[in-house]
């Protein structure tokens, strides 16, 4: 597995905002539906806090990674967890991610197979 993606996913699975801080800058842009595309470290970390609060537990497992060149990747993840008050959650996610030369995330966009849980 790509080291940057592996380390990012390890930090994401920690569900600890302090571990995620190092990945983002004020120029980072992310789009994690159903939220709109947002930019900036502060807003991104606030979004992750809100996402984490929706779950009793959540874990992401990367199954495949495709290098697109220039530190851009496309990877597939299985997401498993329990949503607060809604029971078991499982989804397949495809992510496009672009890293800067310094290893920060420039752009991240998720695409979900099943969007029913967001309604």
CORBEL-V262760 format. One record per residue. RES is the residue in three letters. PHI is phi in degrees with one decimal (NA if undefined). BURIAL is # if it has 9 or more other C-alpha atoms within 8 Angstrom, else .. Layout:
((RES,PHI,BURIAL) (RES,PHI,BURIAL))
This chain:
((UNK,NA,.) (UNK,-56.2,.) (UNK,-60.2,.) (UNK,-63.4,.) (UNK,-65.1,.) (UNK,-58.7,#) (UNK,-67.4,.) (UNK,-62.1,#) (UNK,-66.4,#) (UNK,-62.4,.) (UNK,-67.0,#) (UNK,-63.4,#) (UNK,-68.1,#) (UNK,-70.2,.) (UNK,57.2,.) (UNK,-112.8,#) (UNK,-58.0,#) (UNK,-61.7,.) (UNK,-74.1,#) (UNK,-82.0,#) (UNK,-50.3,#) (UNK,-66.4,.) (UNK,-85.1,#) (UNK,-117.8,#) (UNK,-126.2,#) (UNK,-69.7,.) (UNK,-96.9,#) (UNK,-63.3,#) (UNK,-121.8,#) (UNK,-132.7,#) (UNK,-137.4,#) (UNK,-122.9,#) (UNK,-55.9,.) (UNK,-86.2,.) (UNK,-65.4,.) (UNK,-79.5,.) (UNK,-58.3,.) (UNK,-132.7,#) (UNK,-135.7,#) (UNK,98.4,#) (UNK,-53.9,#) (UNK,-61.4,.) (UNK,-68.1,#) (UNK,-65.2,#) (UNK,-65.4,#) (UNK,-63.8,.) (UNK,-63.3,.) (UNK,-63.6,#) (UNK,-58.6,#) (UNK,-64.6,.) (UNK,-62.6,.) (UNK,-61.0,#) (UNK,-68.1,.) (UNK,-74.6,.) (UNK,-122.7,#) (UNK,-70.2,#) (UNK,-154.8,.) (UNK,-154.8,#) (UNK,-144.9,.) (UNK,-115.9,#) (UNK,-123.8,.) (UNK,-79.0,#) (UNK,-106.5,.) (UNK,-145.5,.) (UNK,-129.5,#) (UNK,-120.1,.) (UNK,-78.4,.) (UNK,-103.7,.) (UNK,94.8,.) (UNK,54.8,.) (UNK,61.5,#) (UNK,-111.5,#) (UNK,-139.8,#) (UNK,-122.8,#) (UNK,-137.8,#) (UNK,-106.3,#) (UNK,-132.5,#) (UNK,-103.8,#) (UNK,-108.1,#) (UNK,-130.5,#) (UNK,178.7,#) (UNK,-124.8,#) (UNK,-82.7,#) (UNK,-56.3,.) (UNK,72.2,.) (UNK,-124.3,.) (UNK,84.4,.) (UNK,-67.0,.) (UNK,-125.3,#) (UNK,-145.6,.) (UNK,-155.6,#) (UNK,-101.7,#) (UNK,-129.5,#) (UNK,-111.4,#) (UNK,-126.3,#) (UNK,-104.8,#) (UNK,-136.9,#) (UNK,-129.4,#) (UNK,-104.4,#) (UNK,-79.2,#) (UNK,-60.4,.) (UNK,-85.3,.) (UNK,91.7,.) (UNK,-82.2,#) (UNK,-82.9,#) (UNK,-87.0,#) (UNK,-149.1,#) (UNK,-143.4,#) (UNK,-140.4,#) (UNK,-103.1,#) (UNK,-131.4,#) (UNK,-101.1,#) (UNK,-68.8,.) (UNK,-118.7,.) (UNK,-106.8,.) (UNK,-59.4,.) (UNK,-69.3,.) (UNK,-89.5,.) (UNK,-83.8,.))
